[in-house]
């Protein structure tokens, strides 16, 4: 790896180095599934493109390898454009049909919960908690990506678990609605009999 300016934790691999690693793994029947841990772990992007972060944090000093707890803004449309470019590049390098998006190590309380733009999005979506913005963030990320390239499957355990919770709440609502209708039907039935 090439070392970053602040030591080995900030290094990077060139595309050629990645291709060598992928080939080495493939010879041993190992699939490498790439991960871009978003919306957190974004200091490298935010150093170059500070406007992609929450507005109140854009002037914060960013030091690679030291600055933590910064995130991409959930309500900044350009975030999704640059993520599409990044995902497209990753899909071209990695033969894996899966790309993990992360989401589990995001400092929501230090970013989205204090960002006027994110809070406005939260209100428009009818959410109660800033962490629920993960639904919008990953949906926009996943659905803005053209799946024609390698037919990649983008996934995040945070997004998948929030979908499951939403489905369970919907099922619960449907069951309660059916029980209420059954009660009304039984009341009407007994009323007509008596």
N, C-alpha and C positions, 0 to 999 in steps of 0.2 A: 504494500500500500504506500501511497504517498502521504507523508505527514502534513497535517494542517499546520498553520502558524502557531497553534497553541498546544502542540503535542500529538501523540498518537490517537487520542480520542476524537480528534477532529480531522482525521485523515480521510482519504477518499480513494476509490478505485477508479481507474480509467475504464472505458468501455472494453478495451482489449483485455485488461486484467480480469474483468468480470467474465468475459467470454472464456478465458482460460480456466477460471474457477468452475464455471458451469460445465465445461468439457471434462475437467478432472472428476467432478461429481458424477456426471453422466456415465463415465467409464466404470464407476463403482455402483451404478444403478441408484443414485441418489438424486432426488428432485430438489432443486433449490427454489423455494417460494419466496419471492421478494416481498419486502414490507416497506411501506413508507408510512411512518407512524405520524399520522395527521389526526386532528388539527393541532395537536401539541408537537413538541420536539421540532419547532419550526424556526429556530433562531437563524439558521443558515439562510433560509428563504427571506426572513424578515430583515436580515442585515442588508441584503441586496434590494429587497422590495418592501420597505417599511409600511407602505400604504396597504399591504395585504393583511396587516394586523389590526386589532381593535384600535380605533382612533386615539383613545386616551393613552395608549402605550407606544404610539409611533415614535415619540421623542426619547423613549427610554434607551439607555445605553445597552448595546448588544455586544457581548464578548463571547465568541465561539468557545465552547468548552466550559464556560462559567455561567452564562446567563441561562436561567431555566424558567419554567412556568410561563412561557409566552406561547400564544396560539394564533392561528389564522382566524380572521374574523368570519363568523358564519354569515354575515350580511353584506359581504363585499363581493360583488359579481366577478371581479377580476381574479379572485382566489380560484374559482372553478375553471377559468380559462387556463391559468398556469398549471393547475393540477392535471388538466386534460393533457397538456404538453408533456408533463413529467410522466404520467401514466403511459402515454403513447410511446415515449422513449424507453421506459422500462419494459413494456410489452414487446418492443422490437429486439431487446437484448436477451430477455429470459424466455426460454421455451415453455416454462410452466404456464398453464392456463389459469392459474390462480395468482392474485396479487392481494396481499393483506394490507388493509388500510389503517389498522391500529385503532386509535380512539380511546383506548383504555387508560392512558396515562396523560390525560388532558386536565390542565388546571382551570376548570370552568369557573370556579369561584373567583379566581384572580383575573379573569379575562371577560368572558361573555356575561357574567353576572354583574359586571361593572361597566359594560359597554352600552351606551345609549342606543346605538344602531342594533346591536344584538337583542337588547331588551325590547325594542320596538318590534323586531321580527318575532320575538317570543309572544308578544301581546297579539300581533296579527294572526299568529298560528293558533292562539287559544291555549298556549301552554302555561303551566304554573311554575315550572322550574327551568332555569337556563340550561341545565343538562339535557333537557328534552330537545334542544336545538340540534343535538347530534342526529336526530331523525332527518331534519332538513339538510344538514351538512352532508351526510353520507348519501342521501337520496340525490341531491344535486350533483355530488361527485360521481356517483355510479351512473346516473342517467344522462349525464352530459358526455359520457365517454362513448365513442362509436365502437360498438362491439365487433365490428367487422375485422378488426385487427386481432388475429389469433383467437377470436371468440373468448377473450379473457373473462374470468369471473372475479369481480372485485368483492371482497368481503371484509367485514369488521364485526367482531363479536359484540361490540357495543350496539351497532345498528341491528344486527340479527336479534339480539335479546330485546331491544326496544320494539321490534316488529312483533315478536312473540307476545310480549306484554300487551301490546295494542290488540292483537288478535284475541287474547284471553279476556281482555276487558270487553271487547265486542261480543264475544260468545256469552259472557256473563250478562251483558245488557240484553241480548236476545233471549236468554233463558228467563230472566226476570220479566221481560215483556210477554213472553208466552205464558208464564204463570199468572200474570195480571189478566191476560185475555181469558185464560181458563177460569179464573175466579169470576170474571164478569159473565162468562157463559154459564157457569154454574148458578150464579145469582139469578140470571135471567130465566134459566131453566126451572129453578125452584119457585120463582115468582109466578111463572106461567102455570105450573102444576097446582099451586095453592090458589 
